[in-house]
Amino acid sequence: MSPAHLDRDFDYLVPPEFDDIAQPGVRVRIRFAGRLVDGYLLRRLAHTEHTGKMVKLERVVSAERVLTPEILDLATAVAHRYAGTRADVLRLAVPPRHARTENGGTAKKGAPDPSVPVGDPGSHEQRQESGDHEASPHTLDGSSVENVPGAPEPWDRYVHGRAFLAALGQGKGVRAAWQALPGEDWARRLAELAATVVGAGRSAILLVPDQRDLDRVLAECALLLGDSAVGLAAGLGPAARYRRWLAVLRGSARVVVGTRAAVFAPAADLGLIAVWDDGDDTYAEPRAPYPHAREVAMLRAHESGAAFVAAGFARTAEVQAVVDSGWAHDLVADRSVLRKHTPRISAPGDSDLALERDPIARAVRIPGIAFAAARSALKEGAPVLVQVPRRGYVPALACTKCRTPARCRHCNGPLALPETRGGRNDPNVAHSPSCRWCGIVEAGFRCPVCASRALRAVVIGAQRTAEELGRAFPDVPIRGSSGGALLDTVEPGPQVVVATVGAEPTVRGGYGVALLLDSWALLGRADLRAGEDALRRWMSAAALVRAHGQVIVMAEPSIPTVQALVRWDPVGHARAEVDSRAEVGFPPAVRLVAIDGSTEAIAELLSTAALPDHVEVLGPVPLPPFARTPFAGDSPVEVERMILRVDRREGAALSKALITAQAIRSTHRTDAPLRVQIDPVDIG
């Protein structure tokens, strides 16, 4: 983290030899406190209020104006929102300079982009083979983007969909929460929105959670927009990333498809910023000041007047809150249209008749009705999707007698039953559990609570599930998709695909049946967003099923989250989440601040903070086990967490107070690390 007390502008003299290239936005080298450091030239002034001796710029690193006024204003707003410093935000917003790439410029038009790997859906070679490399940016499925009455028919399925597209084409800063229909080609729809904005002479930023979604959306954008769309992701090398970023800065790329950092892309005359699946935890930045890409996108849209779209099959409470406030509006399909596109969704034992037919339907992991649905789909030649929460074989164990989680005696890590080297476990051979953290085998387990030696599986992993289904369907191919063995797509045909959450591959024509297993593993997490996240993951899997298919979720039918899935009602579930959180004082109804550090560091910060009158101080409590410590390495210091809670209307005042307090603490030059997170995704 940058020193908080130095988060201000400093005046320097510009030597005559740098007068032409020392323009606002360029990188410079300056002497500060006796050291040469990097910085940005913010503005040129004829006079200064500084009364002391003026120091000259050492040199201008490059004439490239990498920090645009809009991004500087955005960085300032984000720093104020998250009680951070502009230097930390700019470290996220502007990539490190790659001199050779900058001096050589972007790739020549018509030449393959070295930053795109061979075989990537957005590569120049594939676009050339498909004949779409010369596609006009004003074309959508053969019709003019500027001609709104000829808008793509799929948008007519949504209430006010045509009017929304017309407003985009007219350059209006409309804001919407779009709930995609099940089976929707959402990547194509996002590309159409971007093409509409580009047709109006403006640029667009499309944010997606991961590389797989990026490739999919970028391929659709390439078909509609040709070479004017680029992808930005952390997985690119320094040269490739900087080359694409420069293309956006210089205006040759009008559409940016990227992960969370792309929200800061220097797109000129921004007309649209869209976020797909904003509930994904990858949008939360793990580096100071820990901003969330959705919140940054809304800040940028508000400041720039650009249109904003929060899209997905499910909806988060945060998006619903801005809809309730009137800042954004619903873009959803009518219930009659929704029923035509939604597969039949049910939970075992959801009626007295169903329980009478199968009394143990709610007790077994895969009930008879699920096996019958899978057999029927396979018989018709349709693939079957099986979603499981965890990969591995038996990734979690507990005491059979008292159900206490089994832990390692050496490091207190969770015990698991590992997979054998051959990839399959012989059910007739006993295997000793081992620790998932330190790897030590625990051959003589004894429960510390009841002294029992018997263990039971808490969660069945994807590997074990595939084995069981392989025995149930011996003549059917069983495919797995999880972790490093991720499948993007599978070919149509009778097969069973066992996938962990988020790793479900697509199939042309859709799955015939989807079985959502071990729902309690998602719903039972001690997390504020457990229900919201479970519904999001279930809907993402159910959306891959054809309209006349079937989805069976192995869960208690009376749970509100399960009912929301059965009715396909993400908006109603989000409204209920907002209301329930407001009742107990959780975000987005309030502004929540988590302060992590030693007891002394937290006390020092709060002693200098002029907190708002109505702030509620909670804690301190031990740091949650899933949270990273603010220390760079191992430290014997015990880390605690203090929670500050205040009404959202006083959120800006709380952030300002914490900024001031951190600046005061920074002047003390204390070496005790401290972390301040505003509205963290994981509260604990």
Secondary structure, DSSP 8 states (H G I E B T S, - for coil): ---GGG-S----B--GGGTTT--TT-EEEEEETTEEEEEE-----S-----S---B--EES-S---S-HHHHHHHHHHHHHTT--HHHHHHHHS----HHHHHH-S--TTS--TTS-TT-TT-HHHHHHHT-TT--TTEETTEESS-GGG--GGGGGBTTHHHHHHHHHTT---EEEEE--TT--HHHHHHHHHHHHHHTT-EEEEE-SSHHHHHHHHHHHHHHHGGGEEEE-TTS-HHHHHHHHHHHHTTS--EEEESGGGGG---TTEEEEEEESTTSGGGB-SSTT--BHHHHHHHHHHHHT-EEEEEESS--HHHHHHHHHTSSEEE-B-HHHHHHH--EEE-TT-SHHHHHH-TTTTTSSS-HHHHHHHHHHHHTT--EEEEES--SSB-EEEETTT--B-B-TTT--BEEB---TTS---TTS----EETTT--B-TT---TTT----EEEEE--HHHHHHHHHHHSTTS-EEEEBTTB--SEE-SSS-EEEEETT---EETT-EEEEEE--HHHHHTSSSTTHHHHHHHHHHHHHTTEEEEEEEEE-S-TTSHHHHHHHHT-HHHHHHHHHHHHHHHT-TTSEEEEEEEE-HHHHHHHHHH----TT-EEEEEEE--TTS--SSSS--SS--EEEEEEEEGGGHHHHHHHHHHHHHHHHHTT----EEEEES-S---
